[in-house]
Amino acid sequence: MFAYERPVRFEDVDAAHIVFFPRVLAYCHEAMAELMAELAGGYARLVVERRIGLPTVHVEVDFTAPLRFGDVAKIELDVARIGRSSTTFAMRVSRVNDSEAVANVKLVCAASDLSTLRSVTLPEDVRRVLEAHLVTPSRARGQPGHAVSSSLSPRSGGRVRKTSAGSTPRARNRRT
């Protein structure tokens, strides 16, 4: 499981003072981009220099509670499936302050050549990143032996947390 935290900003909320629903999908895209920070040059290099994108081609969302300005959203990302040219992400969005689930999201992203806008085979380095986060029965969320690490993301101002098997849990980094 890969986790990404980001504050709900003023520009994210609507007239009802809750996060405008498409912003939740933007948060999920941010989490996917942060996952790709494991690539040499990150997601930006993949898109800008290599001209490979991972556009969303299918979305399923169940909203269960609101997010408000001042909340911190936590996006937990699992890779549910890896195909030849696409991958399926299962994401849980929650509020950090009370851990209440806000949305369950399924995103299917297809590797695409950004010059031709045609599907391409997932590059091997992208596949390796995805495989490291692929959910299998032995790597199910919440299993003992999965470590939690954290760092601040310089690109988006969010906080990134990752789990990995076989390590000792470490405390989450916080700005003070």
SVG drawing of the C-alpha trace seen along z (x, -y; Angstrom):
<svg xmlns="http://www.w3.org/2000/svg" viewBox="-24 -29 41 44">
<polyline fill="none" stroke="black" stroke-width="0.4" points="0.0,0.0 1.2,-3.5 -0.3,-6.4 -0.3,-10.1 -1.6,-12.9 -2.6,-16.4 -4.4,-19.3 -7.8,-20.4 -7.3,-23.9 -9.8,-26.7 -9.9,-26.4 -11.0,-22.7 -14.4,-23.4 -17.7,-24.4 -20.6,-26.5 -21.6,-23.8 -18.2,-24.2 -17.2,-20.6 -14.7,-19.3 -16.1,-19.5 -16.4,-15.9 -14.0,-16.0 -11.3,-17.3 -11.3,-13.8 -10.3,-12.3 -7.5,-15.0 -6.3,-13.9 -6.2,-10.3 -4.2,-11.4 -1.7,-13.2 -1.3,-10.0 -0.6,-8.0 1.9,-10.7 3.6,-10.5 3.8,-6.7 5.7,-7.3 8.3,-9.4 10.1,-6.1 11.0,-6.3 14.2,-8.1 13.0,-11.7 9.5,-10.8 6.2,-11.2 7.2,-14.5 10.1,-13.0 7.9,-10.1 5.4,-12.6 7.6,-15.5 10.7,-13.8 9.6,-10.2 6.2,-11.3 4.4,-8.4 1.3,-9.2 -1.1,-7.2 -4.5,-8.8 -7.5,-7.5 -9.8,-5.5 -12.3,-4.2 -13.4,-5.5 -15.7,-4.1 -16.3,-6.1 -18.4,-5.6 -18.5,-8.7 -19.2,-8.1 -18.5,-11.3 -17.4,-14.9 -14.0,-16.6 -13.9,-20.2 -11.4,-23.1 -8.8,-22.5 -9.1,-18.7 -6.2,-16.6 -7.0,-13.9 -5.2,-10.6 -5.2,-8.5 -4.2,-4.9 -3.3,-3.4 -3.0,0.3 -2.3,1.7 -5.1,4.2 -4.2,5.3 -1.4,4.9 -2.1,5.6 0.0,5.3 -0.8,1.6 -3.0,0.7 -3.2,0.9 -6.0,0.7 -5.6,-1.2 -7.8,-0.7 -7.8,-3.8 -9.4,-4.6 -9.7,-8.3 -10.1,-9.2 -9.8,-12.1 -6.6,-12.1 -8.1,-13.6 -10.7,-10.8 -9.8,-8.2 -13.3,-8.3 -13.6,-6.9 -14.5,-9.6 -14.5,-7.7 -13.5,-4.4 -12.1,-4.8 -11.2,-2.5 -9.1,-4.0 -8.0,-2.2 -5.1,-4.0 -3.7,-3.1 -0.1,-3.7 -0.2,-6.0 2.2,-7.6 1.5,-11.3 2.6,-12.2 0.1,-9.8 -2.4,-9.3 -2.2,-5.6 -2.0,-2.8 1.5,-1.4 3.0,1.4 3.7,0.4 7.4,-0.5 9.5,2.0 10.5,-0.6 6.8,-1.6 5.8,2.0 8.4,2.6 7.0,-0.3 3.5,1.0 4.5,4.6 6.1,3.4 2.6,2.2 0.5,5.0 -2.0,6.4 -1.6,10.2 -3.0,12.3 0.4,12.3 0.6,8.5 -2.9,7.5 -3.4,4.2 -2.9,4.4 -0.8,7.5 2.0,7.7 5.5,7.1 4.6,4.1 6.5,1.0 5.3,-2.5 7.6,-5.3 6.9,-8.9 8.4,-11.9 7.2,-15.3 6.6,-15.6 8.4,-18.6 6.2,-18.7 2.7,-18.9 3.2,-19.9 1.6,-16.5 3.0,-13.8 3.9,-10.4 3.7,-7.2 4.7,-3.8 4.4,-0.3 6.9,2.4 7.2,6.0 9.8,7.1 10.7,3.8 10.0,2.2 7.4,-0.5 8.8,-4.1 6.9,-7.1 5.3,-9.5 7.4,-12.6 5.6,-15.8 6.5,-19.5 7.0,-21.3"/>
</svg>
